[in-house]
Amino acid sequence: MAQNVLLTGGTGLVGADVLRRLLAGDTDLKVWALVRGSSPDTARARLRRAVELLEGARLPASSWERVRVLCGDITRQDCGLTPDIRQRLRSAVTHIVHAASDVRFDLQLDEARRVNVDGTRQLLRIARDVMERGGLKRFTYVSTAYVCGSRDGVIYEDEDITPRFSNTYEQSKFEAEQHVRAAMRDLPASILRPSIIVGDEHSGRTNAFKALYAPLRLIVRNLVRFLPCEEHTPLDVVPVDYVSRAICHLLFDDGASIGRTLHLTAGGAASSTVGDIVRGALHSGRSVDTARVEFVSPRKFNFTDITGAGERALVATLAQFAPYLAINRTFDDTGARDLLRGSGIALRPFTQYISTILRFAVDSAWGRRFALAA
């Protein structure tokens, strides 16, 4: 039976990289991409741009012929799909990768739940429709390692956690996981948890400049004088190519990851410290001899002590990311590494490719000046 993958989040960083890798693999594989858009043409254009920004070139027409773009919205009933389309999915789909989410940290909880929780429930309904026909081989939910909230220490893959959350993104993703975990009783589901994701480690390419890119940009521009964290705090960063290659490998692993929760993280072996990352960013910005960043213990940091308007603005910009810099924790990824062993999918510490990540960021003006290769 030909493989047919239903993919959400194809215009995002992880989803777009998964899509281009699926298209580079089995030439008989087809992808049904659920994309928001005012029209099918608009949705297809958004998807192509997201993928080709990562590819660095326009994909051949033969690749796009294997992609069926479905204009829909995971926040709507049945994802906004017609009964005819739902029936075609029911008959064709063999694998589902749900990578769509709202990654903003500052949303109201109800708004974050609308996409991350309710959207996941809609995809699970589609999965059950496919399962009733007997054709579903895998439902992969792309979560985040930070469903652990503000916990410190070692975070294990399959442990039962009741966290305190740093933001509504973490909470809504945690709640979505609970729905997927409950569905594991009757669906061949897996939960994959990446940590902080940056661009491709070999090219630096990304189609999104969120999360870690905000503080990195300030550091490279020599605007950060202090950080409210310990210098030796580990920070778990992974490149998008590691995450997408792992997702694609585990999607077709003959059931080894079914019922599992796996960390796609740097783990203890490949994490870098905040201090090493800051020094790498300063060096990449060629300001290592003229700039220094002071590390201030979070216990001693007081926002009211910051009097300069510029510094207060910088602290406010960094505030959303501060919990990820200040909590000392390690994500155990033993299960994921075991299942990836022999696949050739390897991981290096962020400090070994940070210059590549920042070179692309600077050359593209942090996303304002994208250019596709000829």
ZIKA-V113751 format. One record per backbone hydrogen bond with DSSP energy under -0.5 kcal/mol. NH is the residue of the N-H (numbers start at 1). CO is the residue of the C=O. E is the energy in kcal/mol with one decimal. If there is no record, write none. Layout:
nh:NH co:CO e:E
nh:NH co:CO e:E
This chain:
nh:5 co:30 e:-2.7
nh:6 co:4 e:-0.5
nh:6 co:95 e:-2.9
nh:7 co:5 e:-0.6
nh:7 co:32 e:-2.8
nh:8 co:97 e:-2.3
nh:9 co:34 e:-0.6
nh:12 co:9 e:-1.8
nh:15 co:9 e:-0.5
nh:16 co:12 e:-2.0
nh:17 co:13 e:-1.6
nh:18 co:14 e:-2.6
nh:19 co:15 e:-2.4
nh:20 co:16 e:-2.2
nh:21 co:17 e:-1.6
nh:22 co:18 e:-2.4
nh:23 co:19 e:-2.3
nh:24 co:20 e:-1.0
nh:25 co:21 e:-0.5
nh:25 co:22 e:-1.0
nh:29 co:26 e:-1.3
nh:30 co:3 e:-2.2
nh:31 co:66 e:-2.6
nh:32 co:5 e:-3.3
nh:33 co:31 e:-0.7
nh:33 co:68 e:-2.2
nh:34 co:7 e:-2.6
nh:34 co:32 e:-0.6
nh:35 co:33 e:-0.7
nh:35 co:70 e:-2.8
nh:43 co:39 e:-2.6
nh:44 co:40 e:-2.6
nh:45 co:41 e:-2.2
nh:46 co:42 e:-2.2
nh:47 co:43 e:-2.1
nh:48 co:44 e:-2.7
nh:49 co:45 e:-2.2
nh:50 co:46 e:-2.1
nh:51 co:47 e:-2.3
nh:52 co:48 e:-2.7
nh:53 co:49 e:-1.9
nh:54 co:50 e:-0.9
nh:55 co:51 e:-2.3
nh:56 co:52 e:-2.2
nh:63 co:60 e:-1.2
nh:64 co:60 e:-1.4
nh:65 co:61 e:-1.6
nh:66 co:63 e:-1.4
nh:67 co:64 e:-1.6
nh:68 co:31 e:-3.2
nh:68 co:66 e:-0.5
nh:69 co:67 e:-0.6
nh:70 co:33 e:-3.2
nh:70 co:68 e:-0.5
nh:71 co:69 e:-0.6
nh:72 co:35 e:-2.0
nh:72 co:70 e:-0.9
nh:73 co:79 e:-2.2
nh:76 co:73 e:-1.9
nh:79 co:76 e:-2.4
nh:80 co:77 e:-2.1
nh:81 co:78 e:-1.9
nh:86 co:82 e:-2.5
nh:87 co:83 e:-2.0
nh:88 co:84 e:-1.9
nh:89 co:85 e:-2.5
nh:90 co:86 e:-2.4
nh:91 co:87 e:-1.6
nh:92 co:88 e:-1.6
nh:93 co:89 e:-2.4
nh:94 co:4 e:-3.0
nh:95 co:4 e:-2.1
nh:96 co:138 e:-2.4
nh:97 co:6 e:-2.9
nh:98 co:96 e:-0.5
nh:98 co:140 e:-3.1
nh:99 co:8 e:-1.0
nh:99 co:97 e:-1.0
nh:103 co:101 e:-0.7
nh:112 co:108 e:-2.4
nh:113 co:109 e:-2.6
nh:114 co:110 e:-1.5
nh:115 co:111 e:-1.0
nh:116 co:112 e:-2.3
nh:117 co:113 e:-1.6
nh:118 co:113 e:-2.8
nh:121 co:117 e:-2.1
nh:122 co:118 e:-1.9
nh:123 co:119 e:-1.8
nh:124 co:120 e:-2.2
nh:125 co:121 e:-1.7
nh:126 co:122 e:-1.8
nh:127 co:123 e:-2.5
nh:128 co:124 e:-2.3
nh:129 co:125 e:-1.9
nh:130 co:126 e:-2.4
nh:131 co:127 e:-2.6
nh:132 co:128 e:-2.2
nh:133 co:129 e:-0.9
nh:133 co:130 e:-0.5
nh:134 co:130 e:-0.8
nh:134 co:131 e:-0.7
nh:135 co:130 e:-1.5
nh:137 co:94 e:-3.8
nh:137 co:135 e:-0.5
nh:138 co:94 e:-1.1
nh:139 co:188 e:-2.2
nh:140 co:96 e:-3.2
nh:141 co:139 e:-0.6
nh:141 co:190 e:-2.9
nh:142 co:98 e:-2.3
nh:142 co:140 e:-0.6
nh:143 co:141 e:-0.9
nh:143 co:192 e:-3.0
nh:145 co:194 e:-3.3
nh:147 co:144 e:-1.3
nh:148 co:145 e:-1.1
nh:149 co:146 e:-1.7
nh:150 co:164 e:-3.0
nh:151 co:148 e:-1.5
nh:153 co:328 e:-2.4
nh:155 co:330 e:-3.1
nh:156 co:154 e:-0.6
nh:161 co:159 e:-0.7
nh:168 co:105 e:-0.9
nh:171 co:167 e:-1.6
nh:172 co:168 e:-2.6
nh:173 co:169 e:-2.1
nh:174 co:170 e:-2.3
nh:175 co:171 e:-2.5
nh:176 co:172 e:-2.0
nh:177 co:173 e:-2.1
nh:178 co:174 e:-1.4
nh:179 co:175 e:-1.1
nh:180 co:176 e:-1.9
nh:181 co:177 e:-3.2
nh:182 co:178 e:-2.0
nh:183 co:179 e:-1.9
nh:184 co:180 e:-1.0
nh:184 co:181 e:-0.6
nh:185 co:182 e:-1.3
nh:186 co:183 e:-1.8
nh:187 co:183 e:-1.8
nh:189 co:187 e:-2.1
nh:190 co:139 e:-2.4
nh:191 co:260 e:-2.4
nh:192 co:141 e:-2.8
nh:192 co:190 e:-0.5
nh:193 co:262 e:-3.2
nh:194 co:143 e:-0.6
nh:194 co:192 e:-0.6
nh:195 co:264 e:-1.0
nh:196 co:236 e:-1.6
nh:198 co:238 e:-2.1
nh:200 co:205 e:-2.3
nh:204 co:200 e:-2.9
nh:213 co:210 e:-2.2
nh:214 co:211 e:-1.4
nh:215 co:211 e:-0.6
nh:216 co:212 e:-2.1
nh:217 co:213 e:-2.5
nh:218 co:214 e:-1.6
nh:219 co:215 e:-2.4
nh:220 co:216 e:-2.9
nh:221 co:217 e:-1.8
nh:222 co:219 e:-1.8
nh:223 co:218 e:-2.8
nh:224 co:218 e:-0.6
nh:225 co:223 e:-0.6
nh:227 co:294 e:-2.4
nh:229 co:227 e:-2.2
nh:233 co:230 e:-1.6
nh:235 co:272 e:-3.4
nh:237 co:235 e:-0.8
nh:238 co:196 e:-3.0
nh:240 co:198 e:-1.7
nh:240 co:199 e:-0.6
nh:242 co:239 e:-0.7
nh:243 co:239 e:-1.6
nh:244 co:240 e:-2.9
nh:245 co:241 e:-2.1
nh:246 co:242 e:-2.1
nh:247 co:243 e:-2.4
nh:248 co:244 e:-2.4
nh:249 co:245 e:-2.3
nh:250 co:246 e:-2.8
nh:251 co:247 e:-1.7
nh:252 co:248 e:-0.8
nh:252 co:249 e:-0.8
nh:253 co:250 e:-1.2
nh:256 co:253 e:-1.4
nh:258 co:255 e:-1.1
nh:259 co:189 e:-3.7
nh:260 co:257 e:-1.9
nh:262 co:191 e:-2.8
nh:264 co:193 e:-1.9
nh:264 co:262 e:-0.6
nh:265 co:263 e:-1.1
nh:270 co:266 e:-1.5
nh:271 co:267 e:-1.0
nh:272 co:235 e:-1.4
nh:274 co:233 e:-2.5
nh:275 co:231 e:-2.6
nh:277 co:273 e:-2.2
nh:278 co:274 e:-2.6
nh:279 co:275 e:-2.5
nh:280 co:276 e:-2.3
nh:281 co:277 e:-2.4
nh:282 co:278 e:-2.6
nh:283 co:279 e:-2.4
nh:284 co:280 e:-2.3
nh:285 co:281 e:-1.9
nh:286 co:283 e:-1.4
nh:287 co:282 e:-2.5
nh:288 co:282 e:-0.5
nh:290 co:287 e:-1.2
nh:291 co:287 e:-2.1
nh:294 co:225 e:-2.9
nh:294 co:292 e:-0.5
nh:296 co:227 e:-2.9
nh:296 co:294 e:-0.6
nh:300 co:297 e:-1.6
nh:301 co:297 e:-1.1
nh:305 co:302 e:-1.8
nh:306 co:303 e:-1.6
nh:307 co:305 e:-0.8
nh:312 co:308 e:-2.5
nh:313 co:309 e:-2.0
nh:314 co:310 e:-2.0
nh:315 co:311 e:-2.6
nh:316 co:312 e:-2.2
nh:317 co:313 e:-1.9
nh:318 co:314 e:-2.1
nh:319 co:315 e:-1.2
nh:320 co:316 e:-0.6
nh:321 co:318 e:-0.9
nh:322 co:318 e:-1.2
nh:322 co:319 e:-0.6
nh:324 co:321 e:-1.3
nh:325 co:321 e:-0.8
nh:325 co:322 e:-1.2
nh:326 co:322 e:-1.6
nh:327 co:323 e:-1.2
nh:328 co:326 e:-0.5
nh:329 co:327 e:-1.0
nh:330 co:153 e:-2.5
nh:332 co:155 e:-2.4
nh:332 co:330 e:-0.7
nh:337 co:333 e:-2.5
nh:338 co:334 e:-2.3
nh:339 co:335 e:-2.0
nh:340 co:336 e:-1.7
nh:341 co:337 e:-0.9
nh:341 co:338 e:-0.5
nh:343 co:340 e:-2.3
nh:345 co:340 e:-0.5
nh:346 co:344 e:-1.0
nh:350 co:270 e:-0.6
nh:352 co:349 e:-1.9
nh:353 co:350 e:-1.8
nh:354 co:350 e:-1.1
nh:357 co:353 e:-1.9
nh:358 co:354 e:-2.6
nh:359 co:355 e:-2.1
nh:360 co:356 e:-1.8
nh:361 co:357 e:-1.8
nh:362 co:358 e:-2.8
nh:363 co:359 e:-2.7
nh:364 co:360 e:-2.1
nh:365 co:362 e:-1.7
nh:366 co:361 e:-3.9
nh:368 co:364 e:-0.6
nh:368 co:365 e:-1.1
nh:369 co:364 e:-2.9
nh:373 co:56 e:-1.6
